[in-house]
Structures are given as structure tokens and as C-alpha cells.
Amino acid sequence: MAENHPFTIMVEPDLLRDGRFRWTLYENGQPRNRSPVSYATKREAVADATKALDKQIANWRPAR
């Protein structure tokens, strides 16, 4: 059975550096964590955001 969690990620262009991307991890619609660096491609940003999301879900599970 799939487990529902309150986290989502959004990858957007970096407003300070043209052509680069940053991710934001949200919990219940509120920003919880942001990428510490910008990424050269959206694919790189999504890959790193997915790792951060997986970590956050793993930390969240025992606390439920």
C-alpha cells in the first residue's frame, strides 16, 4: 500500500542566475527546505530534489 506524505518538490529557474535551476521542498504547502546550490540543468535539480525528498520522507515516517 502506498503511503501518503505531506511533501512536494518544485523545481524552478534560479532568479539570480540565468539558465540555472533550484528546487524547493514543501511540507503541507509551506517551504521546508531549499537547494543549497543552483544546478546547470533542470534534470540535475530534479535528481537532487528527489534525493532530498526521499530523505525527508524517511525522517518523517518514524515521527508519525
Backbone as XML, in Angstrom:
<?xml version="1.0"?>
<chain id="A" units="angstrom">
  <residue number="1" name="MET">
    <atom name="N" x="0.838" y="-1.180" z="0.000"/>
    <atom name="CA" x="0.000" y="0.000" z="0.000"/>
    <atom name="C" x="0.886" y="1.247" z="0.000"/>
  </residue>
  <residue number="2" name="ALA">
    <atom name="N" x="0.597" y="2.167" z="-0.856"/>
    <atom name="CA" x="1.363" y="3.415" z="-0.942"/>
    <atom name="C" x="1.049" y="4.298" z="0.261"/>
  </residue>
  <residue number="3" name="GLU">
    <atom name="N" x="2.070" y="4.911" z="0.772"/>
    <atom name="CA" x="1.919" y="5.767" z="1.940"/>
    <atom name="C" x="1.855" y="7.229" z="1.497"/>
  </residue>
  <residue number="4" name="ASN">
    <atom name="N" x="0.885" y="7.952" z="2.008"/>
    <atom name="CA" x="0.785" y="9.370" z="1.697"/>
    <atom name="C" x="1.673" y="10.163" z="2.636"/>
  </residue>
  <residue number="5" name="HIS">
    <atom name="N" x="2.324" y="11.127" z="2.102"/>
    <atom name="CA" x="3.172" y="12.007" z="2.904"/>
    <atom name="C" x="2.833" y="13.449" z="2.525"/>
  </residue>
  <residue number="6" name="PRO">
    <atom name="N" x="3.198" y="14.399" z="3.363"/>
    <atom name="CA" x="2.811" y="15.803" z="3.125"/>
    <atom name="C" x="3.821" y="16.604" z="2.305"/>
  </residue>
  <residue number="7" name="PHE">
    <atom name="N" x="4.752" y="15.943" z="1.631"/>
    <atom name="CA" x="5.852" y="16.646" z="0.967"/>
    <atom name="C" x="5.682" y="16.715" z="-0.547"/>
  </residue>
  <residue number="8" name="THR">
    <atom name="N" x="6.092" y="17.830" z="-1.115"/>
    <atom name="CA" x="6.143" y="18.001" z="-2.564"/>
    <atom name="C" x="7.425" y="18.766" z="-2.893"/>
  </residue>
  <residue number="9" name="ILE">
    <atom name="N" x="7.852" y="18.655" z="-4.137"/>
    <atom name="CA" x="9.018" y="19.415" z="-4.586"/>
    <atom name="C" x="8.634" y="20.245" z="-5.797"/>
  </residue>
  <residue number="10" name="MET">
    <atom name="N" x="9.322" y="21.367" z="-5.946"/>
    <atom name="CA" x="9.122" y="22.218" z="-7.106"/>
    <atom name="C" x="10.505" y="22.661" z="-7.589"/>
  </residue>
  <residue number="11" name="VAL">
    <atom name="N" x="10.744" y="22.511" z="-8.868"/>
    <atom name="CA" x="12.000" y="22.953" z="-9.479"/>
    <atom name="C" x="11.682" y="24.142" z="-10.363"/>
  </residue>
  <residue number="12" name="GLU">
    <atom name="N" x="12.418" y="25.227" z="-10.146"/>
    <atom name="CA" x="12.166" y="26.467" z="-10.889"/>
    <atom name="C" x="13.488" y="27.092" z="-11.328"/>
  </residue>
  <residue number="13" name="PRO">
    <atom name="N" x="13.432" y="27.961" z="-12.325"/>
    <atom name="CA" x="14.644" y="28.680" z="-12.717"/>
    <atom name="C" x="15.182" y="29.512" z="-11.544"/>
  </residue>
  <residue number="14" name="ASP">
    <atom name="N" x="16.492" y="29.577" z="-11.441"/>
    <atom name="CA" x="17.140" y="30.407" z="-10.425"/>
    <atom name="C" x="16.977" y="31.865" z="-10.854"/>
  </residue>
  <residue number="15" name="LEU">
    <atom name="N" x="16.369" y="32.654" z="-10.020"/>
    <atom name="CA" x="16.102" y="34.053" z="-10.368"/>
    <atom name="C" x="17.373" y="34.901" z="-10.418"/>
  </residue>
  <residue number="16" name="LEU">
    <atom name="N" x="18.428" y="34.441" z="-9.762"/>
    <atom name="CA" x="19.669" y="35.222" z="-9.727"/>
    <atom name="C" x="20.692" y="34.786" z="-10.775"/>
  </residue>
  <residue number="17" name="ARG">
    <atom name="N" x="20.507" y="33.591" z="-11.345"/>
    <atom name="CA" x="21.477" y="33.078" z="-12.314"/>
    <atom name="C" x="20.740" y="32.499" z="-13.516"/>
  </residue>
  <residue number="18" name="ASP">
    <atom name="N" x="20.783" y="33.200" z="-14.620"/>
    <atom name="CA" x="20.102" y="32.755" z="-15.840"/>
    <atom name="C" x="20.575" y="31.369" z="-16.262"/>
  </residue>
  <residue number="19" name="GLY">
    <atom name="N" x="19.616" y="30.560" z="-16.679"/>
    <atom name="CA" x="19.940" y="29.246" z="-17.209"/>
    <atom name="C" x="20.206" y="28.196" z="-16.152"/>
  </residue>
  <residue number="20" name="ARG">
    <atom name="N" x="20.016" y="28.511" z="-14.875"/>
    <atom name="CA" x="20.252" y="27.551" z="-13.796"/>
    <atom name="C" x="18.951" y="27.328" z="-13.033"/>
  </residue>
  <residue number="21" name="PHE">
    <atom name="N" x="18.925" y="26.254" z="-12.234"/>
    <atom name="CA" x="17.693" y="25.849" z="-11.564"/>
    <atom name="C" x="17.928" y="25.575" z="-10.080"/>
  </residue>
  <residue number="22" name="ARG">
    <atom name="N" x="16.871" y="25.764" z="-9.310"/>
    <atom name="CA" x="16.867" y="25.465" z="-7.873"/>
    <atom name="C" x="15.585" y="24.707" z="-7.545"/>
  </residue>
  <residue number="23" name="TRP">
    <atom name="N" x="15.641" y="23.929" z="-6.472"/>
    <atom name="CA" x="14.441" y="23.228" z="-6.020"/>
    <atom name="C" x="14.044" y="23.728" z="-4.632"/>
  </residue>
  <residue number="24" name="THR">
    <atom name="N" x="12.756" y="23.536" z="-4.332"/>
    <atom name="CA" x="12.204" y="23.821" z="-3.016"/>
    <atom name="C" x="11.370" y="22.619" z="-2.603"/>
  </residue>
  <residue number="25" name="LEU">
    <atom name="N" x="11.554" y="22.182" z="-1.374"/>
    <atom name="CA" x="10.760" y="21.090" z="-0.816"/>
    <atom name="C" x="9.707" y="21.711" z="0.090"/>
  </residue>
  <residue number="26" name="TYR">
    <atom name="N" x="8.460" y="21.337" z="-0.118"/>
    <atom name="CA" x="7.343" y="21.871" z="0.658"/>
    <atom name="C" x="6.745" y="20.791" z="1.548"/>
  </residue>
  <residue number="27" name="GLU">
    <atom name="N" x="6.298" y="21.191" z="2.725"/>
    <atom name="CA" x="5.546" y="20.315" z="3.608"/>
    <atom name="C" x="4.195" y="20.977" z="3.853"/>
  </residue>
  <residue number="28" name="ASN">
    <atom name="N" x="3.140" y="20.286" z="3.450"/>
    <atom name="CA" x="1.781" y="20.842" z="3.561"/>
    <atom name="C" x="1.684" y="22.236" z="2.939"/>
  </residue>
  <residue number="29" name="GLY">
    <atom name="N" x="2.358" y="22.419" z="1.807"/>
    <atom name="CA" x="2.279" y="23.684" z="1.080"/>
    <atom name="C" x="3.190" y="24.790" z="1.580"/>
  </residue>
  <residue number="30" name="GLN">
    <atom name="N" x="3.929" y="24.532" z="2.659"/>
    <atom name="CA" x="4.840" y="25.534" z="3.217"/>
    <atom name="C" x="6.288" y="25.159" z="2.897"/>
  </residue>
  <residue number="31" name="PRO">
    <atom name="N" x="7.120" y="26.110" z="2.484"/>
    <atom name="CA" x="8.518" y="25.787" z="2.194"/>
    <atom name="C" x="9.220" y="25.217" z="3.428"/>
  </residue>
  <residue number="32" name="ARG">
    <atom name="N" x="9.916" y="24.110" z="3.233"/>
    <atom name="CA" x="10.632" y="23.465" z="4.336"/>
    <atom name="C" x="12.141" y="23.459" z="4.096"/>
  </residue>
  <residue number="33" name="ASN">
    <atom name="N" x="12.549" y="23.287" z="2.846"/>
    <atom name="CA" x="13.970" y="23.178" z="2.530"/>
    <atom name="C" x="14.185" y="23.676" z="1.104"/>
  </residue>
  <residue number="34" name="ARG">
    <atom name="N" x="15.332" y="24.297" z="0.867"/>
    <atom name="CA" x="15.679" y="24.785" z="-0.476"/>
    <atom name="C" x="17.043" y="24.241" z="-0.875"/>
  </residue>
  <residue number="35" name="SER">
    <atom name="N" x="17.254" y="24.157" z="-2.161"/>
    <atom name="CA" x="18.547" y="23.669" z="-2.630"/>
    <atom name="C" x="19.646" y="24.635" z="-2.198"/>
  </residue>
  <residue number="36" name="PRO">
    <atom name="N" x="20.750" y="24.095" z="-1.717"/>
    <atom name="CA" x="21.846" y="24.953" z="-1.263"/>
    <atom name="C" x="22.633" y="25.577" z="-2.419"/>
  </residue>
  <residue number="37" name="VAL">
    <atom name="N" x="22.495" y="25.003" z="-3.602"/>
    <atom name="CA" x="23.197" y="25.495" z="-4.790"/>
    <atom name="C" x="22.224" y="25.511" z="-5.962"/>
  </residue>
  <residue number="38" name="SER">
    <atom name="N" x="22.621" y="26.161" z="-7.041"/>
    <atom name="CA" x="21.819" y="26.088" z="-8.265"/>
    <atom name="C" x="22.441" y="25.034" z="-9.178"/>
  </residue>
  <residue number="39" name="TYR">
    <atom name="N" x="21.641" y="24.534" z="-10.096"/>
    <atom name="CA" x="22.059" y="23.434" z="-10.959"/>
    <atom name="C" x="22.035" y="23.876" z="-12.414"/>
  </residue>
  <residue number="40" name="ALA">
    <atom name="N" x="22.966" y="23.333" z="-13.195"/>
    <atom name="CA" x="23.108" y="23.721" z="-14.595"/>
    <atom name="C" x="21.924" y="23.267" z="-15.445"/>
  </residue>
  <residue number="41" name="THR">
    <atom name="N" x="21.296" y="22.166" z="-15.057"/>
    <atom name="CA" x="20.142" y="21.671" z="-15.811"/>
    <atom name="C" x="18.991" y="21.369" z="-14.866"/>
  </residue>
  <residue number="42" name="LYS">
    <atom name="N" x="17.798" y="21.388" z="-15.425"/>
    <atom name="CA" x="16.614" y="21.053" z="-14.645"/>
    <atom name="C" x="16.687" y="19.589" z="-14.207"/>
  </residue>
  <residue number="43" name="ARG">
    <atom name="N" x="17.220" y="18.740" z="-15.057"/>
    <atom name="CA" x="17.354" y="17.312" z="-14.730"/>
    <atom name="C" x="18.209" y="17.115" z="-13.477"/>
  </residue>
  <residue number="44" name="GLU">
    <atom name="N" x="19.320" y="17.841" z="-13.383"/>
    <atom name="CA" x="20.174" y="17.751" z="-12.183"/>
    <atom name="C" x="19.419" y="18.213" z="-10.934"/>
  </residue>
  <residue number="45" name="ALA">
    <atom name="N" x="18.688" y="19.300" z="-11.070"/>
    <atom name="CA" x="17.930" y="19.834" z="-9.935"/>
    <atom name="C" x="16.861" y="18.847" z="-9.491"/>
  </residue>
  <residue number="46" name="VAL">
    <atom name="N" x="16.162" y="18.228" z="-10.443"/>
    <atom name="CA" x="15.130" y="17.249" z="-10.107"/>
    <atom name="C" x="15.755" y="16.039" z="-9.404"/>
  </residue>
  <residue number="47" name="ALA">
    <atom name="N" x="16.901" y="15.577" z="-9.898"/>
    <atom name="CA" x="17.570" y="14.427" z="-9.283"/>
    <atom name="C" x="17.948" y="14.725" z="-7.837"/>
  </residue>
  <residue number="48" name="ASP">
    <atom name="N" x="18.498" y="15.903" z="-7.589"/>
    <atom name="CA" x="18.883" y="16.258" z="-6.226"/>
    <atom name="C" x="17.649" y="16.484" z="-5.347"/>
  </residue>
  <residue number="49" name="ALA">
    <atom name="N" x="16.619" y="17.083" z="-5.900"/>
    <atom name="CA" x="15.374" y="17.304" z="-5.151"/>
    <atom name="C" x="14.752" y="15.973" z="-4.749"/>
  </residue>
  <residue number="50" name="THR">
    <atom name="N" x="14.821" y="14.998" z="-5.637"/>
    <atom name="CA" x="14.271" y="13.678" z="-5.339"/>
    <atom name="C" x="15.020" y="13.023" z="-4.183"/>
  </residue>
  <residue number="51" name="LYS">
    <atom name="N" x="16.336" y="13.188" z="-4.147"/>
    <atom name="CA" x="17.124" y="12.666" z="-3.019"/>
    <atom name="C" x="16.710" y="13.338" z="-1.711"/>
  </residue>
  <residue number="52" name="ALA">
    <atom name="N" x="16.549" y="14.653" z="-1.747"/>
    <atom name="CA" x="16.139" y="15.390" z="-0.554"/>
    <atom name="C" x="14.740" y="14.955" z="-0.115"/>
  </residue>
  <residue number="53" name="LEU">
    <atom name="N" x="13.855" y="14.738" z="-1.073"/>
    <atom name="CA" x="12.501" y="14.286" z="-0.768"/>
    <atom name="C" x="12.533" y="12.905" z="-0.128"/>
  </residue>
  <residue number="54" name="ASP">
    <atom name="N" x="13.305" y="11.997" z="-0.687"/>
    <atom name="CA" x="13.416" y="10.644" z="-0.125"/>
    <atom name="C" x="13.926" y="10.683" z="1.309"/>
  </residue>
  <residue number="55" name="LYS">
    <atom name="N" x="14.925" y="11.532" z="1.567"/>
    <atom name="CA" x="15.465" y="11.683" z="2.926"/>
    <atom name="C" x="14.400" y="12.215" z="3.878"/>
  </residue>
  <residue number="56" name="GLN">
    <atom name="N" x="13.669" y="13.219" z="3.422"/>
    <atom name="CA" x="12.645" y="13.831" z="4.266"/>
    <atom name="C" x="11.543" y="12.823" z="4.595"/>
  </residue>
  <residue number="57" name="ILE">
    <atom name="N" x="11.145" y="12.036" z="3.619"/>
    <atom name="CA" x="10.117" y="11.016" z="3.863"/>
    <atom name="C" x="10.630" y="9.983" z="4.856"/>
  </residue>
  <residue number="58" name="ALA">
    <atom name="N" x="11.884" y="9.553" z="4.705"/>
    <atom name="CA" x="12.454" y="8.574" z="5.631"/>
    <atom name="C" x="12.483" y="9.120" z="7.054"/>
  </residue>
  <residue number="59" name="ASN">
    <atom name="N" x="12.805" y="10.390" z="7.226"/>
    <atom name="CA" x="12.827" y="11.008" z="8.554"/>
    <atom name="C" x="11.423" y="11.211" z="9.108"/>
  </residue>
  <residue number="60" name="TRP">
    <atom name="N" x="10.466" y="11.405" z="8.245"/>
    <atom name="CA" x="9.094" y="11.667" z="8.644"/>
    <atom name="C" x="8.388" y="10.393" z="9.128"/>
  </residue>
  <residue number="61" name="ARG">
    <atom name="N" x="8.663" y="9.269" z="8.503"/>
    <atom name="CA" x="7.959" y="8.007" z="8.803"/>
    <atom name="C" x="7.968" y="7.653" z="10.292"/>
  </residue>
  <residue number="62" name="PRO">
    <atom name="N" x="9.107" y="7.610" z="10.968"/>
    <atom name="CA" x="9.094" y="7.215" z="12.389"/>
    <atom name="C" x="8.356" y="8.219" z="13.282"/>
  </residue>
  <residue number="63" name="ALA">
    <atom name="N" x="8.263" y="9.467" z="12.852"/>
    <atom name="CA" x="7.666" y="10.508" z="13.677"/>
    <atom name="C" x="6.139" y="10.492" z="13.627"/>
  </residue>
  <residue number="64" name="ARG">
    <atom name="N" x="5.562" y="9.720" z="12.741"/>
    <atom name="CA" x="4.097" y="9.714" z="12.610"/>
    <atom name="C" x="3.408" y="9.105" z="13.783"/>
  </residue>
</chain>
